């Protein structure tokens, strides 16, 4: 039996069987399951499965498996349960639908704070886009390094790479509009149409109160406001319109109302929010310097634990759209670097062979910017090493902030981020990465780990 098939069967068994899985999805490292009846799920049993690196109880049950293997296991679970690995049709006659929604409501209530719910919603918009963003950002970064190394930017190979790398970012607003409308219960196509209104170059030809409108004003924040608004309007209009003319009247009125509201209200509001975020963060980094880097990097990992860090994606994009680069991403990237240093310390100090095996599996992907395997498989279960990893991250973040390291695009952190930082800052970024490794190692070795902590691992 293949490893992924065996792992899928064990997970299904501990989830309460195939009939207890209402919905199924996966992201870069996590298998996300919505159980029909939460009481049938054996959480400790799932955690004890060889290959499972941790479990997060959030809006969905998130089983940490690691990159690569998670996709194969998700496909196996989908085949065994008959569920779509992406999502379950909400309109289908699912016999478990009522219980599934009840479970979701209970989980939401348990974890509901306005800030958490807000970030979860933002994360749900951007998580499906992460593979494309990572791939495009990495190709764009490599192209930038090639050009700065002396290659002719007008040569066909470089132009092709440039097209592939930057293509997504020119149309990212459409994908965000589609996902936002879907997240808020509207028609995805209308969300995309609302986004296009805000980025249409013809806006520059329209004058309001003597000033020309600015295409893209408000960036992705304006797009999310417009797409959420069109979803709201569409649902309200549909309630009042006869089904016989719904297909014509509802989308037409929704788009017309949203178009006017977007140009005169939502886009200016989005621009104001965008300015507040970017200027606030830049002011914090400039004025706070080392202290700001310490705080931002040192507190980032708890956000990763909940999965809410994906909600920061529009912030990174707004920084790039507004000032041309992103000084926040290198600081936050030190969170994963601190984990790597802590994991190395534990590996060399412990005699627990199972723990060593987990660390050996998590270190390569951790160094490549995917920290969940080390967080959920090593430092978080041990307790104190998670805190010393955060301390190591804080020192690395202070280094990045002091030298004002910034990226030209967004993507995974760790070593691959070297292709996204400004070429004249590559060595400084790598040095900061080593600083975070070193202090994560030092803090964990000196007072973060004792062998008795590994007894229950």
Residue, then its C-alpha position, 0 to 999 in steps of 0.5 A: x500500500x502506498x504511503x499516501x493511501x495508508x495515511x489517508x485511510x488512517x486519517x479517515x478512520x480517526x475522523x469518524x469514517x467516510x460518512x463523517x466528512x462533509x467537506x474537503x479541501x487542501x492548501x500548501x501544507x494542510x488538509x482541511x476537513x469539515x466534519x459532520x459530527x465533531x464529537x466523532x473526531x478523535x483529535x488525539x488519534x489524528x495527532x498520533x498518526x505517523x506523518x501528521x505534523x499537527x492539527x489546528x482547530x479553526x473554522x475547518x479542522x486543519x491537519x498539517x501534513x507538509x507540502x507535496x504529500x498533502x495534495x496526494x493525501x487529499x486526492x486519496x481521501x477524496x477518492x475514498x469519500x467521493x468528496x470533491x477535494x476543493x469544495x462541496x456544492x453548497x446547493x446539493x442535497x447533501x444529507x450532512x449539510x445541516x450538521x456541517x453548518x451546525x459544526x461550522x457555527x459551533x467552531x466559529x462561535x468558539x474561535x470568534x473574535x472580530x479580528x480573527x473572523x476578519x483575517x480568516x475571511x481575507x485569508x479565504x480570498x487569497x489562499x486559493x491564489x497562493x500557488x500562482x502568486x508564489x510561482x509568478x513572484x519567484x519567476x519575476x524575482x529570478x528574471x530581475x536577478x538575471x537582468x541585474x547580472x548584465x543580461x539584455x532586458x530586450x532579448x527574447x528569453x528575458x522578455x518571455x520570463x518577464x511576461x511569465x513572471x509579472x503577468x499574474x500581477x497585472x490581472x491579480x485584481x480580477x482574481x481577487x474580485x472573483x474570490x471576494x464575491x464568492x466568499x461573500x455569497x455573490x456571483x464570482x463573475x460579478x466580483x470580477x466585473x466590479x474589480x475591472x471597473x476600478x482598474x479600467x484605464x478609461x477612468x483616467x478620461x473621466x473627471x469628477x469635480x475637475x479631477x480625473x479619476x485614477x485607475x487602480x486607486x485603493x488597490x486590492x482593498x478597493x477591489x475587495x470592498x467593491x466585490x463584497x458590495x456587489x455580492x451584498x447588492x446582488x443578494x438583496x435584489x434577487x429577493x425582490x425580483x421575479x425568477x422569470x427575469x432574475x438572470x437579466x435584472x439582478x446582475x444588470x442592476x447589481x453591476x450598475x449600482x456597484x459601478x456608481x458606488x465603487x467610483x464615488x464611494x468605495x474606491x476613495x474609501x479603499x484609497x484612504x484605507x490603503x494610505x493609512x495601512x502603508x503609511x502606518x507600516x512605513x512610519x512604524x518601520x522607519x521610526x521604530x527601526x530595530x524595535x519595530x523589526x523585533x516586534x513584527x518578526x517576534x510575534x508573527x509565528x503565533x499568526x502562522x499557527x492560526x493560519x491568519x497570516x494569509x490575511x496579510x497578503x493584501x497588505x504586502x500587495x498594497x506596499x508594492x503598489x504604493x511604494x514599489x517594494x515591500x519592506x514588511x515581508x523580509x521582516x516577517x520571513x524571519x519567523x520561519x528562520x527562527x524555527x529552523x535555528x530552533x529545530x537544528x538545536x533540538x536535533x543536535x541535543x535530543x536523543x529521541x529518534x522519532x523527534x529527529x525523524x520529524x525534524x529531518x523531514x521538516x528542515x528542508x521545507x522550513x529552509x525553503x520558507x514553509x514553516x508549518x511542519x516544524x511549528x506543528x511537528x516540533x517546536x509548538x508541541x514541545x512548548x518552550x522551543x516555540x518561544x525561543x524560535x520567536x526570540x530568534x526570529x525577533x533578532x533576525x527581524x531587527x536586522x532586516x528592519x535596520x538595513x531596510x531590506x525589501x522585496x519587489x514581489x511576494x512569495x515564499x520566505x526562507x532561502x527562495x526569498x533571496x530572488x525577490x529582494x533587491x539585488x543589491x540587498x541579497x547578501x544582507x538578506x542572507x546574512x539576516x537569515x543566518x542571524x535568525x538561524x543562529x539566535x534561534x539555535x542559541x536561545x533554544x540550545x541554552x534554555x529552550x529545550x530539555x530532553x524530558x520535553x521530548x518524552x511525549x513526542 
